[in-house]
């Protein structure tokens, strides 16, 4: 088990603020955060930085003690990595097998991560996705009991992402602990398992896939109170809490939920979403936009007939505001 308790650290402008979570054996955790927070958190876990406050335990031991005794079974795939560029894929895997004294059949790992067809290709000729798969394959030689993976599927196509996710699932099925970090909110949701977001204010669990319902005992009927908004990512259905949504934009007949700077297509039309979200503080600012009023920071007047709403979201979005809806907005906000 990985257990982090009341972890606090400040390094320059980067803040790890009172973070507490647990990951039990055979499970993974996904953390959406900036590159800088990811780097600092990993350095703290790997005992390269000393926390100002808080404790880190791995399988019941302090992280420093555990790492010293088990380093050969700890895997780390960094966001950016150096390679022996003139080696081929096969020679690179053989080299690391010998260096780590691994008993794993490296060819089986290469099959699992679709590296066999490029085994004689030099690393400097590989694509970004191929290098990422090679990095993961290298760490699997360690038979890791604990794996840290920065940006496991960022900018990968569906095929490459699926290979990574499937291999990760096999790893945790064998009892490993996996910690993933990414700047991409969408990637975090795709990876499965528990997901969190970290910023300067601390740690927040992402509740994207949990459903909410209320059951009535009257008669034989079950009454469901809809409090989640459905969206689709590849083959997966994701259910979002309304307050996770910054705004909704209708583009060519498709309603896109905008959440933390990323878009998620919703199967519901904007008019239906307006009905569902009205009581959660959403406002139809324009025929193509629904905006979460909790995210509005400014009402901006560009000209006598041109207005917009400035949001306090991840991308500081600017949303059009129709002139005919200004009075309604003022009434809602009591201004």
C-alpha positions in Angstrom: 0.0 0.0 0.0 1.1 3.6 -0.7 0.0 5.9 2.0 0.5 9.6 1.9 -0.5 11.6 5.0 -0.8 15.4 5.4 2.0 15.9 2.9 3.2 19.6 2.6 6.0 21.0 0.6 6.9 24.4 -1.0 9.6 24.6 -3.6 9.8 28.0 -5.3 6.3 28.7 -6.7 5.3 25.0 -6.5 3.1 24.0 -3.6 2.1 20.5 -2.4 -0.6 21.4 0.1 -1.7 19.0 2.8 -2.3 16.0 0.6 -3.6 12.7 2.0 -4.5 9.5 0.1 -4.0 5.8 0.0 -3.5 3.3 -2.8 -3.9 -0.4 -1.8 -2.1 -3.3 -3.4 -3.4 -4.2 -6.8 -4.9 -0.7 -7.5 -4.0 2.4 -9.3 -4.5 6.1 -8.7 -4.6 8.8 -11.4 -3.7 12.4 -10.5 -4.4 15.4 -12.7 -1.9 18.2 -12.0 0.7 20.4 -13.6 4.1 19.1 -14.7 5.8 21.0 -11.9 3.5 19.5 -9.2 4.0 16.0 -10.7 7.7 16.3 -10.6 7.8 17.5 -7.0 5.3 14.8 -5.9 7.4 12.1 -7.5 10.6 13.4 -6.0 8.9 13.4 -2.6 7.7 9.8 -3.0 11.1 8.6 -4.3 12.9 10.4 -1.4 14.7 12.9 -3.6 13.0 15.7 -1.7 12.2 15.9 2.0 8.7 17.0 2.9 8.2 20.0 5.2 5.4 18.1 6.8 3.7 14.8 6.5 4.6 11.1 6.0 4.9 8.7 3.0 4.7 4.9 3.6 5.1 2.2 1.0 3.9 -1.3 2.1 4.0 -0.2 5.7 7.5 1.2 5.7 8.8 4.7 5.4 9.4 5.5 1.8 13.2 6.0 2.3 13.6 2.6 3.9 11.4 0.8 1.3 13.1 2.4 -1.7 16.5 1.5 -0.3 15.5 -2.2 0.0 13.3 -2.5 -3.1 14.6 -0.2 -5.8 15.0 -3.0 -8.3 11.2 -3.5 -8.2 10.2 0.2 -8.5 9.4 1.3 -12.0 9.4 4.9 -13.1 8.4 6.2 -16.6 9.2 9.9 -16.8 7.5 12.4 -19.1 10.8 13.0 -20.9 13.5 10.4 -21.0 16.9 9.9 -22.5 17.7 6.9 -24.6 20.7 5.2 -26.2 19.5 6.5 -29.5 21.8 4.3 -31.7 20.6 1.1 -30.1 17.8 -0.9 -31.7 14.6 -1.7 -29.8 15.7 -5.3 -29.3 19.3 -4.5 -28.2 17.9 -1.9 -25.7 15.6 -4.4 -24.1 18.4 -7.0 -23.9 20.8 -4.5 -22.4 18.3 -3.5 -19.6 17.4 -7.2 -19.0 21.1 -7.9 -18.3 21.7 -4.7 -16.4 18.7 -5.4 -14.0 19.4 -9.1 -13.9 15.8 -9.6 -14.9 14.3 -13.1 -15.1 11.4 -11.8 -17.3 11.3 -12.9 -20.9 11.8 -9.6 -22.7 10.4 -10.9 -25.9 7.0 -11.5 -24.2 7.0 -7.9 -23.1 7.8 -6.7 -26.6 4.9 -8.7 -27.9 2.6 -7.3 -25.3 3.5 -3.7 -26.2 3.7 -4.3 -30.0 7.4 -3.7 -30.3 8.3 -6.9 -32.2 7.7 -5.4 -35.6 10.1 -2.6 -34.9 12.7 -4.6 -32.9 15.5 -3.9 -35.4 14.7 -0.2 -35.7 17.1 2.3 -34.1 15.6 4.3 -31.2 16.3 7.6 -33.0 13.9 6.5 -35.7 11.0 5.7 -33.4 7.9 7.8 -33.1 6.9 9.5 -29.8 4.3 6.7 -29.1 6.8 4.0 -29.9 9.3 5.5 -27.5 6.7 5.7 -24.7 5.8 2.0 -25.2 9.5 1.2 -25.1 10.0 3.1 -21.9 7.1 1.1 -20.3 8.5 -2.2 -21.6 11.8 -1.4 -20.0 10.3 -0.8 -16.6 8.2 -4.1 -16.9 11.5 -6.0 -16.9 11.8 -5.1 -13.2 8.5 -6.8 -12.4 7.6 -3.7 -10.5 5.6 -3.9 -7.3 5.3 -0.1 -7.5 5.1 1.9 -10.7 5.0 5.7 -11.3 4.0 6.8 -14.8 4.0 10.4 -16.0 1.7 11.1 -18.9 1.0 7.4 -19.8 -1.3 8.1 -22.8 -0.8 11.8 -23.5 -1.1 12.6 -27.3 -1.4 8.9 -28.2 -3.9 7.4 -30.6 -6.5 4.9 -29.5 -4.4 1.9 -30.4 -1.3 2.9 -28.5 -3.3 4.1 -25.5 -5.1 0.8 -25.4 -1.8 -1.1 -25.3 -0.6 0.9 -22.4 -3.9 0.6 -20.4 -4.2 -3.1 -21.0 -0.6 -3.7 -19.8 -1.2 -1.5 -16.8 -4.3 -3.5 -15.9 -2.3 -6.8 -16.1 0.3 -5.2 -13.8 -2.2 -4.3 -11.1 -3.9 -7.6 -11.5 -0.6 -9.1 -10.3 -0.7 -7.0 -7.1 1.3 -3.9 -8.2 0.5 -0.3 -7.1 0.4 2.2 -10.0 0.5 6.0 -9.7 -0.2 7.9 -12.9 0.0 11.7 -13.3 -1.1 13.8 -16.2 -1.9 17.4 -17.2 -4.9 16.0 -19.2 -8.2 15.7 -17.4 -9.5 13.4 -20.2 -6.6 11.1 -20.0 -7.0 10.7 -16.2 -10.6 9.6 -16.7 -9.7 7.1 -19.4 -7.1 5.3 -17.2 -9.7 3.9 -14.8 -9.4 3.6 -11.1 -9.6 6.4 -8.6 -8.8 9.9 -10.0 -7.8 13.1 -8.2 -6.9 16.6 -9.1 -4.1 18.5 -7.3 -3.5 22.2 -7.3 -2.2 24.8 -4.9 -5.3 24.3 -2.8 -4.7 20.6 -2.3 -6.2 17.3 -3.4 -9.7 16.8 -4.7 -11.3 13.5 -5.8 -12.8 13.5 -9.3 -16.2 12.0 -9.1 -16.8 11.7 -12.9 -18.0 8.1 -13.1 -20.2 7.7 -10.1 -23.9 7.8 -10.5 -26.3 9.5 -8.2 -29.9 8.4 -7.6 -32.7 8.7 -5.0 -35.2 5.9 -4.5 -38.8 6.5 -3.5 -40.5 3.9 -1.3 -44.0 4.9 -2.5 -45.6 2.1 -4.4 -43.4 -0.1 -6.6 -42.0 2.7 -8.6 -38.3 3.8 -8.4 -37.8 7.6 -8.8 -34.4 8.7 -10.1 -33.1 12.2 -9.5 -30.8 13.0 -12.4 -27.7 14.8 -11.1 -25.2 13.6 -13.6 -24.6 14.7 -17.2 -23.5 11.9 -19.7 -20.6 12.2 -22.1 -18.7 9.8 -24.2 -14.9 9.1 -24.5 -14.2 6.5 -27.1 -16.1 3.4 -25.9 -16.6 4.7 -22.4 -19.6 6.6 -20.9 -18.6 9.2 -18.4 -21.1 10.8 -15.9 -20.1 14.3 -14.8 -21.3 16.2 -11.8 -22.9 19.5 -13.1 -20.5 21.6 -11.0 -17.5 20.1 -12.8 -18.7 21.7 -16.0 -17.4 25.2 -16.8 -19.7 25.7 -19.8 -21.5 23.9 -22.6 -21.0 24.8 -26.3 -23.1 23.6 -29.2 -21.0 23.0 -32.3 -22.6 21.6 -35.5 -25.4 20.1 -33.5 -23.2 18.5 -30.8 -23.2 19.7 -27.2 -19.6 19.8 -25.9 -19.1 19.9 -22.2 -16.0 22.0 -21.4 -14.3 20.8 -18.3 -10.8 22.0 -17.2 -9.9 23.1 -20.7 -11.0 19.9 -22.5 -14.1 19.0 -24.5 -16.4 16.0 -23.9 -19.2 15.4 -26.4 -22.6 14.9 -24.8 -25.5 13.0 -26.4 -28.1 15.5 -25.1 -29.1 18.6 -27.1 -28.5 22.1 -25.6 -32.2 22.7 -25.0 -32.4 19.5 -22.9 -29.2 20.4 -21.0 -30.6 23.8 -20.3 -33.6 22.2 -18.5 -31.4 19.8 -16.5 -28.8 22.4 -15.5 -30.9 25.4 -14.8 -31.3 24.5 -11.1 -27.6 24.1 -10.8 -26.9 27.7 -11.7 -26.4 27.4 -15.5 -27.4 30.3 -17.7 -28.2 30.3 -21.5 -25.9 33.2 -22.3 -26.2 32.7 -26.1 -28.1 30.4 -28.4 -25.0 28.2 -28.6 -23.8 28.5 -25.0 -24.7 27.4 -21.4 -22.4 28.8 -18.8 -21.9 27.8 -15.1 -22.5 31.1 -13.3 -20.2 30.0 -10.5 -17.3 30.3 -13.0 -18.2 33.9 -14.2 -15.6 36.4 -13.1 -16.5 39.4 -15.2 -19.2 40.7 -17.5 -17.4 42.5 -20.3 -18.9 45.2 -22.6 -16.9 45.4 -25.8 -19.3 47.8 -27.6 -22.8 49.0 -27.0 -24.0 45.8 -28.7 -21.2 43.3 -27.9 -20.8 41.6 -24.6 -19.0 38.6 -23.2 -18.6 36.6 -19.9 -15.0 36.1 -18.7 -14.7 32.8 -16.8 -12.4 31.9 -13.9 -11.7 28.4 -15.4 -8.5 26.7 -16.4 -8.2 28.5 -19.8 -9.8 31.8 -18.7 -12.5 31.4 -21.3 -14.5 34.2 -22.9 -18.1 33.3 -23.6 -20.4 35.4 -25.8 -23.4 37.1 -24.1 -26.3 38.0 -26.2 -27.6 41.6 -25.7 -31.1 40.3 -25.3 -30.1 38.2 -22.3 -28.4 40.8 -20.3 -31.5 41.9 -18.3 -32.2 38.3 -17.4 -28.7 37.8 -16.2 -28.9 41.0 -14.1 -32.1 39.7 -12.5 -30.5 36.4 -11.7 -27.5 38.0 -10.1 -29.5 40.7 -8.4 -27.4 43.5 -10.0 
